[in-house]
Amino acid sequence: MVEQAVIDFYRYPPIGVEDWRYAFATAKVRSLETLMLSRGTFLDMANAESFQGAVDLLGGTDYAMLSGAAGFGEIEQMLLAKRAEQRNLFIELMIDEGLVELLRARHDFANMRLAIRRVVTERQIGLDYSDFGSVPAEEFQEIFEQENYTRFPYYLQEAVEAAVLGYYGNKDIRQIDYAIDRYEAQYRIKKAIGLRSEFLLSLFRTRIDLTNIRTMLRLKLADRIDRQVFLPGGFVEIDRLIHGLDIGYEAIAPLFYATPYHDVVEGGVSYLTGEQSFLRLERLCEKHKTGFLRSTQSLAAGPQPVIAYFLMKENEIRSLRMVLTCKNNGLDTKLILDRLGE
C-alpha cells in the first residue's frame, strides 16, 4: 500500500472501519467538539479593534479563563496548560498503547532535533524540552557526551546518528532537519502498518505529501536544486515534485490537477507569486488536513475520531495563540486574515 503509485480517491484517502472498543472515547470527544471555537469567532477576533477586544470575545467559550490573565505572558502559560490537558486526555482515552507511543515519539523527534542542533553548534543542551517525550531532558547531555544512543527509544537511535553525520558532512544545519524528518516519516508509516490502521496510514501519507509540496515551493523560491530532500512514502510520486522545480510557476498547479492537492497548490502558488509569502500555502495545507480529519465524523466509534479531535484541538490552540500574538503586536488585520485563510 505504501508503494501504491495510483491515487484511487478523489480528495481524502480511506479512514478504516469502526472499532467499538472506543465507543465511550468517541462519545467523549463528540461532546468536546461542540466546545471548539467556530470560524466566525476567529474572524471576529482578527477584526477586533484591540488585543483586549479579541480576548473579550472568548468569554463563554472553553478559553474564557484567558480574560482574567494579567498579560500576554500569562495567556501563553494558560494555553500551554490547555494543550497539556488535551494530551493527558488523549493518553487517558487511548486503549492501544501503540497509539500513545506515536504521541510520545512525536515529542521525542522534536526534542532530538533541538538537542542535536545545540550539540553541533556547541551550545548548552539545556532542559527546555517537552516532557511528553520518552527521554527525560536531564539525560540528554550525558547521552550525547557518551555517544551512547542506545539509551534512546529504538525509533530515535538511527535518526540521531544520521542527523549528526549529515551535519558534519558539509556543516549544513538543514541536514539535521532532513535526516530527522526522513526517519520520523519512515517510523510513522511502519508504525501505522504495524497497528493495521488504515486511518493512520492515510494521515501520515497525506502529511508527507503536504510536507513535500511545501518543500518543493520553498526550494523553488530559493532557487535551490537539492532534489534529495523529498520524503518517500506519500501518495504523490517524487518525480512529479522534482518536475515542479523545473517548470514555471504558472505550470505548477496544472501539474497537480490529477492529485487531491490541486486547490492547495493553486492557491499557495498564486499567493506566493503575488506576495512572496507562504502564508496562504500553510493555511491551505492545514485546511486540507483538517478536512481529512473531519471525515472521521462518519464513524460511530473508533480511535480515528479521538485522534482527529486531538489534532484539531491542538491546531485550534495554535491558531488562537497566533491570532492573539498578532493582535498583541498590532499586526495588520489583513495579515491575520490571510493566515486564517480569508
Stockholm file with secondary structure:
# STOCKHOLM 1.0

chainA/1-342         MVEQAVIDFYRYPPIGVEDWRYAFATAKVRSLETLMLSRGTFLDMANAESFQGAVDLLGGTDYAMLSGAAGFGEIEQMLLAKRAEQRNLFIELMIDEGLVELLRARHDFANMRLAIRRVVTERQIGLDYSDFGSVPAEEFQEIFEQENYTRFPYYLQEAVEAAVLGYYGNKDIRQIDYAIDRYEAQYRIKKAIGLRSEFLLSLFRTRIDLTNIRTMLRLKLADRIDRQVFLPGGFVEIDRLIHGLDIGYEAIAPLFYATPYHDVVEGGVSYLTGEQSFLRLERLCEKHKTGFLRSTQSLAAGPQPVIAYFLMKENEIRSLRMVLTCKNNGLDTKLILDRLGE
#=GR chainA/1-342 SS CTTCCSCCSSSSCCCCCCCGGGHHHHHHHHHHHTTSCCHHHHHHHHHCSSHHHHHHTTTTSTTGGGGGCSSHHHHHHHHHHHHHHHHHHHHHHCCSHHHHHHHHHHHHHHHHHHHHHHHHTTCCCCSCSCTTSSSCGGGHHHHHHHTCGGGSCHHHHHHHHHHHHHHHHHTCTHHHHHHHHHHHHHHHHHHHHHTTCHHHHHHHHHHHHHHHHHHHHHHHHTTCCCCSCCCSSSSSCHHHHHHHHHSCGGGHHHHTTTSTTHHHHHHHHHHHHHHSCCHHHHHHHHHHHHHHHHGGGGCSSSHHHHHHHHHHHHHHHHHHHHHHHHHHTTCCHHHHHHHHTC
#=GC SS_cons         CTTCCSCCSSSSCCCCCCCGGGHHHHHHHHHHHTTSCCHHHHHHHHHCSSHHHHHHTTTTSTTGGGGGCSSHHHHHHHHHHHHHHHHHHHHHHCCSHHHHHHHHHHHHHHHHHHHHHHHHTTCCCCSCSCTTSSSCGGGHHHHHHHTCGGGSCHHHHHHHHHHHHHHHHHTCTHHHHHHHHHHHHHHHHHHHHHTTCHHHHHHHHHHHHHHHHHHHHHHHHTTCCCCSCCCSSSSSCHHHHHHHHHSCGGGHHHHTTTSTTHHHHHHHHHHHHHHSCCHHHHHHHHHHHHHHHHGGGGCSSSHHHHHHHHHHHHHHHHHHHHHHHHHHTTCCHHHHHHHHTC
//
